């Protein structure tokens, strides 16, 4: 399975997705922790990139009630599940690939479990930078294990549960095998911080998310440079 197939695979897996993430203790709290790193305030306009069935969207709502959220995903099946839920009037869902988003500028961007799945992550990060106002933050909530043998072993152990259960629930083994391999092959935390800097973000930092997946999931943060004074 290649990365261009991922949205279609998620279309099929959408019906069981919320059940599967619900089996992960601390999944939603970890998302809320990363969303809080944006420092949101009511009235801000936020892009939730790769929103899936809305778990990251709910984290943003919890972080700052009243923010305007444009939630985007390339999988129509995942968006259909998200739209079935109850949302404040400030939330809007859009079907689009991340690199094709055309919704004006934003005060912040949140992307959970997205960059690893992008066919061209550098090009998409440069597009995200264009969508952000000067000085605005980007936060990624992402798997990253390559810097640590312990984290790599923990991820493989966790996938000993994730792959067969995902296969049982959705009838599709390939998506969950892809999940394991894509994390194993993705940037370590150091490389992802460097990727963000290389694509124009400053003040880049990261921290592992505490809990069961300590060292497996991280919060990455950076911002667009402030506009030059003239």
C-alpha positions as CSV (number, residue, x, y, z in Angstrom):
1,X,0.0,0.0,0.0
2,X,1.4,3.4,-0.9
3,X,0.5,6.8,0.5
4,X,-1.7,7.8,-2.4
5,X,-4.0,4.9,-1.4
6,X,-4.4,6.0,2.3
7,X,-7.5,8.2,1.9
8,X,-9.4,5.4,0.1
9,X,-8.3,2.9,2.8
10,X,-9.6,5.2,5.5
11,X,-13.0,5.5,3.6
12,X,-13.4,1.8,4.3
13,X,-12.0,1.8,7.8
14,X,-14.1,4.8,9.0
15,X,-16.9,2.7,10.4
16,X,-14.7,1.1,13.0
17,X,-12.2,3.9,13.6
18,X,-13.7,5.5,16.7
19,X,-14.1,2.1,18.3
20,X,-10.5,1.3,17.7
21,X,-9.0,4.6,19.0
22,X,-11.3,4.2,22.0
23,X,-9.3,1.1,23.0
24,X,-6.2,3.3,23.4
25,X,-6.1,4.7,26.9
26,X,-5.2,8.3,26.9
27,X,-5.7,8.8,23.2
28,X,-8.1,11.8,23.5
29,X,-6.3,13.4,26.4
30,X,-3.0,13.3,24.4
31,X,-4.7,15.1,21.6
32,X,-6.1,17.7,24.0
33,X,-2.6,18.2,25.4
34,X,-1.2,18.9,22.0
35,X,-4.1,21.1,21.0
36,X,-3.4,23.3,24.1
37,X,0.1,23.8,22.9
38,X,-1.3,26.1,20.2
39,X,-2.2,28.7,22.9
40,X,-5.7,29.3,21.3
41,X,-8.0,32.1,22.3
42,X,-11.7,32.6,21.5
43,X,-12.2,34.2,18.1
44,X,-9.1,32.6,16.5
45,X,-9.5,30.8,13.1
46,X,-7.9,27.4,13.2
47,X,-7.2,24.8,10.5
48,X,-7.6,21.2,11.7
49,X,-5.6,19.4,9.0
50,X,-6.3,15.7,8.6
51,X,-9.2,15.8,11.0
52,X,-10.4,12.2,10.4
53,X,-13.6,11.4,12.3
54,X,-13.2,14.5,14.4
55,X,-11.1,13.5,17.4
56,X,-8.6,16.3,16.8
57,X,-11.5,18.7,16.1
58,X,-13.0,17.8,19.5
59,X,-9.5,18.4,21.1
60,X,-9.5,21.9,19.6
61,X,-13.0,22.7,20.8
62,X,-12.0,21.6,24.3
63,X,-8.8,23.7,24.2
64,X,-10.6,26.9,23.3
65,X,-14.4,27.0,23.0
66,X,-15.4,29.7,20.6
67,X,-12.6,29.2,18.1
68,X,-13.6,29.0,14.4
69,X,-12.4,25.6,13.1
70,X,-12.1,24.5,9.5
71,X,-11.6,20.7,9.7
72,X,-10.2,19.1,6.6
73,X,-9.6,15.5,5.5
74,X,-9.0,13.7,2.2
75,X,-11.2,10.8,3.2
76,X,-14.9,11.4,2.6
77,X,-15.7,8.3,4.7
78,X,-13.9,9.7,7.7
79,X,-15.6,13.1,7.2
80,X,-19.0,11.5,7.0
81,X,-18.4,10.0,10.5
82,X,-17.3,13.3,11.8
83,X,-20.3,15.1,10.4
84,X,-22.7,12.7,12.2
85,X,-21.5,14.1,15.6
86,X,-22.7,17.1,17.4
87,X,-20.6,20.2,16.9
88,X,-20.8,23.9,17.7
89,X,-21.7,26.3,14.9
90,X,-18.1,27.4,14.7
91,X,-17.0,24.1,13.3
92,X,-17.0,23.4,9.5
93,X,-15.8,20.2,7.7
94,X,-14.2,20.3,4.2
95,X,-13.3,17.5,1.9
96,X,-9.8,18.2,0.5
97,X,-6.3,16.9,0.3
98,X,-4.0,18.8,2.7
99,X,-1.9,20.2,-0.1
100,X,-5.0,21.6,-1.9
101,X,-6.6,23.5,1.0
102,X,-7.8,26.9,-0.2
103,X,-9.7,28.4,2.8
104,X,-7.9,31.7,3.3
105,X,-5.4,32.4,6.2
106,X,-5.5,31.0,9.7
107,X,-4.3,32.0,13.2
108,X,-3.1,28.4,13.9
109,X,-2.9,25.0,12.3
110,X,-3.2,21.6,14.1
111,X,-2.3,18.4,12.3
112,X,-2.6,15.1,14.1
113,X,-1.2,11.9,12.6
114,X,-1.0,13.5,9.2
115,X,2.6,14.3,8.1
116,X,3.7,10.7,8.1
117,X,0.9,9.9,5.6
118,X,1.7,12.7,3.1
119,X,3.1,11.8,-0.3
120,X,5.1,15.0,-0.3
121,X,5.5,16.3,3.2
122,X,7.9,19.1,2.5
123,X,5.6,20.6,-0.2
124,X,2.6,20.3,2.1
125,X,4.4,22.0,5.0
126,X,5.4,24.8,2.7
127,X,1.7,25.1,1.8
128,X,0.8,25.2,5.4
129,X,3.2,28.0,6.0
130,X,1.5,30.0,3.3
131,X,-1.9,29.4,5.0
132,X,-0.7,30.8,8.4
133,X,-0.6,34.4,9.3
134,X,2.8,35.9,10.3
135,X,3.8,34.6,13.8
136,X,1.1,32.0,13.8
137,X,1.7,28.5,15.3
138,X,1.7,25.1,13.8
139,X,1.4,22.0,16.1
140,X,1.9,18.4,14.9
141,X,0.7,15.5,17.0
142,X,2.6,12.6,15.5
143,X,4.2,9.2,15.9
144,X,8.0,9.3,15.9
145,X,10.1,6.4,17.1
146,X,13.3,6.2,15.0
147,X,15.5,8.1,17.5
148,X,15.0,5.4,20.2
149,X,15.4,1.6,20.2
150,X,13.1,1.4,23.2
151,X,10.4,3.5,21.5
152,X,10.7,1.4,18.3
153,X,10.4,-1.8,20.3
154,X,7.4,-0.4,22.2
155,X,5.7,0.6,19.0
156,X,6.2,-2.9,17.5
157,X,4.8,-4.5,20.7
158,X,1.7,-2.2,20.6
159,X,1.2,-3.2,16.9
160,X,1.0,-6.8,18.0
161,X,-2.4,-5.7,19.4
162,X,-3.3,-3.0,16.9
163,X,-2.9,-4.9,13.7
164,X,-5.0,-8.0,14.5
165,X,-7.8,-6.0,16.2
166,X,-7.9,-3.5,13.4
167,X,-8.1,-6.4,10.9
168,X,-10.9,-8.0,13.0
169,X,-13.0,-4.7,13.2
170,X,-12.6,-3.5,9.7
171,X,-11.8,-6.6,7.7
172,X,-8.7,-4.9,6.2
173,X,-5.3,-5.9,7.5
174,X,-3.3,-3.8,5.0
175,X,-4.2,-0.4,6.6
176,X,-2.9,-1.5,10.0
177,X,0.2,-3.2,8.6
178,X,0.8,0.1,6.8
179,X,0.4,2.0,10.1
180,X,3.1,-0.1,11.7
181,X,5.5,0.2,8.8
182,X,4.8,3.9,8.2
183,X,5.8,4.8,11.7
184,X,8.9,2.6,11.6
185,X,10.0,4.4,8.4
186,X,9.0,7.9,9.4
187,X,11.3,10.7,10.7
188,X,12.7,10.5,14.2
189,X,11.9,13.5,16.4
190,X,15.2,15.2,15.5
191,X,14.6,14.7,11.7
192,X,11.0,16.0,12.0
193,X,12.2,19.1,13.9
194,X,14.8,19.7,11.1
195,X,12.1,19.2,8.5
196,X,10.0,21.9,10.0
197,X,12.9,24.3,10.2
198,X,13.9,23.5,6.6
199,X,10.4,24.4,5.4
200,X,10.4,27.8,7.1
201,X,9.2,27.3,10.7
202,X,11.0,28.9,13.6
203,X,11.1,28.3,17.3
204,X,10.7,24.5,16.6
205,X,10.5,22.2,19.7
206,X,9.0,18.9,20.6
207,X,8.2,16.8,23.6
208,X,7.0,13.2,24.0
209,X,3.3,12.8,25.0
210,X,3.1,11.1,28.5
211,X,1.2,7.9,29.1
212,X,1.1,4.5,27.5
213,X,2.8,5.7,24.3
214,X,5.6,7.7,25.9
215,X,8.3,8.1,23.4
216,X,6.0,6.9,20.5
217,X,3.8,10.0,20.1
218,X,5.1,13.5,20.3
219,X,3.9,17.1,20.2
220,X,5.9,19.2,17.7
221,X,5.5,23.0,17.6
222,X,6.8,25.8,15.6
223,X,5.6,29.1,14.1
224,X,5.8,31.2,11.0
225,X,8.3,34.0,11.4
226,X,6.9,37.4,12.4
227,X,6.4,39.8,9.5
228,X,9.5,41.9,9.0
229,X,9.2,45.5,10.2
230,X,9.6,48.1,7.4
